[in-house]
Amino acid sequence: MLARLLNACHHFPGFVYATVRLIEATSTTEVNVRPRRGSKPHCSCCGKTAPGYDVLAVRRFEFIPIWGYAVMLLYAMRRVHCRQCGVKVEQVPWAMGKHSLTKAYMLYLAHWARKLSWKETALSFGTTWDQVCHAVEYVVQWGLEHRELGTLRAIGVDEIHIGQSHKFLTLAYQIEADCVRLLWVGKDRTMHSFEKFFNLIGQELAGKVEFVCSDMWRPYLEMIARHCPQALNILDRFHIVAKLNKALDEVRAGEARGMIREGYEPVLKKKRWCLLKRPENLTDKQRLSLRELLGYNLQSVRAYLLKEEFQLFWEYVSPAWAAKFLDAWCERAMRSRIEPVKRFARTVRAHRELLLNYFKAKKQFSSGIIEGLNNKAKVTMRKAYGYRTFRIAELSLYHVLGRLPEPKLAHRFF
């Protein structure tokens, strides 16, 4: 029965599923495989048929478990005498190299490793973490070798923090409407690291990029200007708003400490989220606290009003009118005599043209897609409680976010 099922689902020309036996002591099903009469072995180096040389000992290959029983394919590998390569072990279609896992089982494990952690996948299917890692590595390497970059019209770049120390990964994405995927993972967030991404895609593809979304990290801006001078570099809206919120919180914290030190009523105590949250997201209690707070003549209140006014900038459509509003807002911010807000205004002025690119691109691209992908990347890292090496983290991120092609089988088992 099992041999018939295997022949229907995973038939390999030149080979025959022979006897099948069940070993109840170890909950294992062993399937003997033998070469079909008259079939010639293939050299594992060049792939050409060659005359047989001798037969090695029986090897065991792990196959997809069936009904809770481990399935092992048993096959005595033949050696061939190839005219070009010499004496080599034959090539078998169900496995590669010295791997003890079959290709079908590696695809099966890799499929579940995308949903579960690698450790949970190993425990669920009675294998080891190393075997799951080998399966993911096989699928990712095959996918990277066979993926087509096509024409990159819009890309995004950002970094995520990993580990306890100041270590980062640079992630480059394709963020077009019909294709959102991870293109590249880089170690650190330096110019030297980001250069490797442009080496990967090549000068021709980089020259066709029309839009690039990034934050204000200088190495990113310089490399984008060098390799994609024709592209509109759109600054990350998320980080702009975050910098303004940080400036507002700095004003509030400094003023709250000063009021306590001078003996005034601590009206700013526990008011952080009243000032930082958007008005429509405030609770009823926070809304009442904010209304009371706006009655005071404080720097924090003036900084809050400037912050809320700046939100109108994103509602413009015309780049010219958006530029006019931005210039007027920066002028008011510089006259506010609030140093953190003035510092933010100087940053905005320094990156004025990049901010206006958001409107020149007709608001088609923003940091929202990138932040969503970054969250998925962080969830992937958190699911595994982090990775010890960059290589394993790279494999995991490509596997989950890369949308890589996978080897095709005669039968889909999921």
N, C-alpha and C positions, 0 to 999 in steps of 0.2 A: 504494500500500500504506500509506504513512505517513498520507496524507489520510484513508483509511478508518479507520485506527487512531485518529486524532485525533477523527474524527466519532463514533466509538463511545465514546471515553473523555471527551472534552471538547467536547461539542456545544454551540454557542451559537446559539440561535434568532435569526434575522435575519441570520446571517452564514454564509458558505460558504468552506471550504478549497478554494482553486483549485489552481494549479500548485505542484509541489514540485520543487526542484532541489538537487542535491548539488554543493558546491564543495569539491573534494578539496584544493586548495591551503591552505585555512584550516580543513579538517575541520569544515565548517559545512553544515547543512541549512537551506535557506530555504523557508518555506511562505508563499505569497501568500494573503492573506485579502481577500475582497471582500464587500460587503453583498448580501444576497439581493434579488432583484428585487421591487419593491413594498414592501419594508420601510422604515419611517420611523426616522430617527435620534432619539435621546433627548438632551435637554439635560443636561449634566453637573452643573448646579446644582440644578434642581428635579426632574429625572428624568422629566419629561413629554415626550411626542413633540412634535416641532416640524418645520416645513418646512426643507429644506436651504438653505444660504446659498452655500457654495463648498466646495472640496476643498483640503486642505493637502498638503504634501509627504509622501512615504512615511516612516512611522516604523518602527523595528525594536524588537521586544519579545522578550526572552530567555525561552525556554521550557525545560522540563526536558530535559536532554541525553539522547540515545538512542544506545546502542551506542557510546559514546565520542565522538559527534559533537554539537557545539553545535547547538541548534535555534532558529531565529529566525522569528518571525511578522512578516511585512511587511504593513502596512496603511496606506492613505492616509486619514487622519482627515478626517471631514467637519465643517464648521461649520454650526450651526443658527441660525435666527432665532427665538428664543423670545420670546413676547409679554411674559412676566414678567421674564426675565433679560437680554434683548437678544441680541447675537451671541455665541455660546459654542461651544466645541469639544464634539463629541458625547461621550456616555458609552459606553464599550465594556465588555463583561462580563468580559473576561479580564485587565484591568489597571485601575489606579486612578491618577488625577491624572497627574503627569508622570513616574511611575515607568517605567523601561525594563524592569522585571521583570514577568512575568505573575504573577497571584495564585497559580497552581498552583506556579510555580517558587519563589515566596517561601515557600509552605508546605513545599515540599521542602527548601529550604535551612534553614529554621527547625527542621525535624525533625532534621536531622543536626547542627545547631549545638547541640542539646540533648545530644548524645552526644560530639561532638568540640569542640575549641576552634574559635573563629570563624576563625582563621587556617588551621587544618587543613581546615576545611570549604571555605574559599575555594580552597585549593590542590587539593583533591580534585575539585572540580567546575569548575575553570578560570575562576573569577570573582574578585572582589576582596573584601577585608575589609569595605569600605564597603557593598557589595551585600548581604553576609550580615547586616550590622548593620541595613540597611533592612528586610530580610526579618523579622528577629526583632522589630524595632520594630512592623512592621505586625501581626504575629501577637499580640504582647503588648497593643497598644492595642485591637485587636479583642476580645481576651479580656477585658480590664478593662471594656470598655463593655458586654459581654454576660454577664458573670459574675453569679451570684446569691449574695448573702451568706447569705440564709436567716436562720435563728435561730441566733445564736452562743451556745452553752451553755458552752463552755470555751475559753479563749484562753491563750496563753503569750507572754511578752515577754522578750527577752534582747538582748544586744549582741554584735557581733563586731568584732574589731580589724582595721583595714585599713591598708595602707601601713607606712612605717617610723616615722612620727611617731604622736603620741597622737590618732589619728582613729578614730572608731567609727561603725558603722551600727546602728541600732535595728531589730530585726526582730520583728514581731508575727505569731503563728501561730494557726490554729485547730487544736486538739489533741483533737478528739473521736474516738471509736473508728472511726466510719464516714467521717470526713473529716479528714485531716491535710494542711494546706496553708499556704502563706505568704499572709498577708492584706495586709501593708503593709511597706514599707521606708522608714525615716526616716534623715535625715542627722543625725549626732551622737547623743548620748544625754541630751538636756536635756528639761526640762519643756515648753518651747516646741515642741520637735520631737515629743514624744510626744503633745502635744495634737492634732496633726494627724491622728493615728490615730482618735481619738474623734470628730473632726469628720467623718472619712470615713464611719464606721459610723453616726453619728447617735445622738442621745440615746435614741431608742426601742430600738435594738438593744443599746446599752450597758446599758440598764436590765434586759435579759433575760439578761445574762451571769451564770452561776451560779458559775463557778470561774475563777480567774486564777492562773497560775503565773509567778513572777518571782523575781529575786534581791533582795538587800537594798539596792539602789541607791535612795537617797532620792527622786529625781525620779519613779521608777517607782511607788514606794509611795504617794506623795502624789497622783499623777494617778489611780491605780487607786481610791484611797479617795474621790476627788472624783467620778469619773464612774461607778464601779461600787460604790456603798456597800453594795449588797445581796449582792455576790459574796464568796465565800470566797477570800481571797488566800493562796495556798499558797506558802511560801518554797521556793526552789530547793534541794533536798537536796544536789545536786552542790556548790554553792558553800558550804554549811554544812560539809560534810566537807572541802572544800579549805581553808577557813579554819582548821579544827582541825589539819590536816596542816601548814599553814604555821606555826602556833604551835609545834607539836612540832619542826619543823625549825629554827625560830629558837632554841628551847631547846638543841637538840643542837649547833648551830653555835657558840653562845656558850659553852657548857660545854666543847666541844672546844678552842676557842681558849684558854680559861682554863687547862685542864689542860696544854697545851703550854707556855704562858707560865710556869706554876709548876713545870714540870719533872716532872710526873707521866707515867705510861705512857699513850700516846695510844690508849686502848681504844675511843674513839668514832670514830677515823679509819676512813673507808670503811664506815661503818655506817648511812649515811643511808637506804638502801632497806630495810635490815633493819627499821627502825622505821616506815617509811612504808607499806610494802606490807602487804596483808592476809595473815594467817598462811597461808591456803590457797594463796597465790600465791608463797610463798617457795621458792627453790631449796634443795636439800639443804645446800649450803654456807652460805647465808644463815640457814637454820634453826639450824644449829650455832652460828653467830656470835651469833644472837639469844639462844640458850639461855645462852651464856657471858656475854653482856652483862647479862642479867637477874639475875645474881648480884652485881652491883655496886649500891651504894646511891647512885644518881645522880639528879639532877633529870630527866635525859632518860628514865630508866627509869620514874620516877613519872609523867611526862607521857605516856609510851607506854601505861602501864596505864590512865590516865584516858581516853586516846583509844580504846582497845579497849573499855573499859566503855561509852563513849558510843554505840558501834555497836548496843548492845542497845536503845537508844531507838527505833530504826526497826522493831523487831520487835513492838512493842505494837500492840494493836488498839483498845482503849478509850482515848478522849482523856483520861479522868480518871486512869487508871493511867499513861499516858504523861506527863501533867503532874506527877504525884507523883514519877516517876523523874527527870524533868528538873530539878525543884526540888532533889531530893536530890543529884543530880550536880553542879549548879552550886554548892551549898553546899560540897561536898567540894573542888571546883576552887578556890573562893575561899580555902579553908584550906590549899591546897597550897603557898602562898608562891612559886609559879612565875608570874612576871608575864605572860608571853605567854598562858598558859592562863587566868589570871584575866581578862585582857582579852577572851579569847574567851567566857568565861562571862558577862561583863557584856553582850557583844553578844547572846548567846542570851537572857538575861533581858529585854533591851530588845525583842526580837522574839518573845517567848514565845507570844503568842496566834496569831501567824502560823505558827509552827512546828506548833502543835497543830491548825491547820486541815488539815494533811495527814491526820490521823486522823479529823477530822470529815467529810472527804470520802471516808472509807472506803478510802483509798489508791488511789482510782481514777486520780488524776492526779499526775504527778511531773515532774521535770525531764528524765527520760530521753528522752522524745520530743523535747523542745526541743534537748537537746544533740546528738541524732542529726541533726536538721534543721540545726543550726548547723554540724556537721561537713560536711554536704552543701554548705552555703553556702560554707564555706572551701575545699572541694575545687573548687567552681566558680570561685572567685576565683583559686585557685592554678593551675588548668588554663590560665588566660589570663595567668598571671604578673602579675595585678593589672589594674586598670582606671584610666585617667587621670582620668575624670570620674565623678561620682556618678550621672549619668543612665545611662551605659552599664552600670555595676554594677547599678543598679536594674532595667534591662531584663533583664539576664542572670539575676538572682535570681528575678524574677517568671517568667521563661521556664522555669526548671528546677524551681522549688519551688511555683509558684502554682497548678498544676493548672487552668489557664485553659481555657475552651472555645475551640475553633478553628473557623474557617470550614469549612463542608462543601463537598466537591466531588462531582461526579457519579461520580468514579472515585477509589479509594484506591490510591496508587502505592507504598505501603510497608506 
